[in-house]
């Protein structure tokens, strides 16, 4: 698997982000959807990566700089054609290594609280993420859980 910084201009990436946004909107009320669209992912404080295997897009992920020591994981998504192949695990390892290289002391994330998000929560737990209070601009929301990891 090759992971690379992506400029978000490719058709495959746009389709994967579209699938991600549609899926989030179908599972959570609008006010609880914190997934970013293509324009939002292009902001300077966000680095977006795509993961490729044999010419196929298999997943993506992003890291948002909250401050000089704190980053937020955004847009973790595995292509529906490549589920349960270790794509998310590999992307998360990559993002955490990048956060350490940037000198971040902590990485946090928001994900859903319903059963459909249980695999994601289990993945984050397996990497040592702990449940926490809302961070940055998030507010308490019964449809969200917040997790953080000290690096």
N, C-alpha and C positions, 0 to 999 in steps of 0.2 A: 504494500500500500504506500502510495506517495502522497504526502500532505504538503500543500503549497499555499502561500498567500494568494488570495483570489481577489480580483478587482470587481467581482459581481456583475460582469457584463455578459457572461456566457449564458446561452439558452438553458443548458442543463441545470446550472446553478439557480437561475431564475425559476425554473419549474420546481426544483426541490424546495426553495424558500416559499413558493406559492403553495405547495403541498403542506409544508409546515404551518403556514398561516391558516390555511383552510382547516387543517386538523385541530389546531388550537381553538379556532373559532367554533368548531363543532362540539368541543368538549367543555368549554368554559363560557360564562357570560362575558360579554364584550368588555366590561370594566375590569375583568380579571385576566384578560389576555395581554401578556407582556412581551410577546414575540415581536421582533422588529421586521419591518419590511425592507426591501432593497435599499431605498434611499436612507433609511435610518442606520442600516448596517454600514453605509459608506462614510459615516461621520469620522472625523480624525481620531477620536479617542477609542475607536473600535478597530481591531484587526480581525479579519475574517479569513478562515482557511477552508479549502475544499480538499477532500480525500478522494483519490483516484486509484483504481485497480484495473489493469489491463484496458485502459482507455475509457472505463466507465466511472461515472461519479458515484461514489458509495456513501458519502456523508459530508458533513460540514460542522463547523463550530466557530465560535468567535470569543474574543476576550476584550472586555471593555475596561479601560482605565478609569477607576473611580477616584483615586488619588495616587500619590507616589508609592504607596505601600499596599494598596488594596485594589484587586481586580474582580470583575464579575464575568462569569461564564454565561454566554448568550448563544442562542441559535444552534444548540447541539441537536443534530438530526441525522438519522441514518436513512438512506434511501429504502423505500419499502421493498425493493428487490434484493436488498442485502442485509436484512434483519438477521440477528443471531449469528453473525459471523465475526464478532469482535470489533466492529467498526467504531462503535461508541467508546469502548474501552481504550482503543488505540488513540482516538481523537482526544479523549480526556487526559491520557498520559501526556500527549503532545502539548496540550494547553497548559497543564500544570508545570511541565518543564519550562515552557516559555515564561510563565509567570515567575518562576524562580529566577530565571536568567534576567528578568526585568527588575529583580530586587523586591518583588512584592512579598509581604509578610503574611498576607491573607488573601484567599479567593473565596467568593461567595456566589450564590445563585438563587434563583427563584424557579420553582417548578410547581406543577399542579398537585392538589391534594387528593383527587379522586383515584379510584383503582387503576384507571388507564395509565397513570403516571407511576405506578408502583415499580415497574422495571427500571425506570430512570432513578427513582429514589434509592433502590437497592444498589444500583451501580455507584451512585455517589457515596452511599454508606460504605461500600466495599473499599473506597479510596480514603476513608477516614473523615468524610464530611459529617458534621454534627448539625442538628437542627438548631435554629437560632431565631431571634426576633427579626422583624423586617429591617433592612439596611438601606442605605442611600435614600432614594425618594419613595420607596415602597411603603405601603401602609398595611396594617393587619387586614387579612382577607381570608375568609373560610375556604376559598377555592385555591389558595396558594400555600405552599410551605417554603421556608427559607432555610438555606443550609450554608455552612461556612467551614473552611478548613484553614488551619494555621500551617504555613509553609516552613 
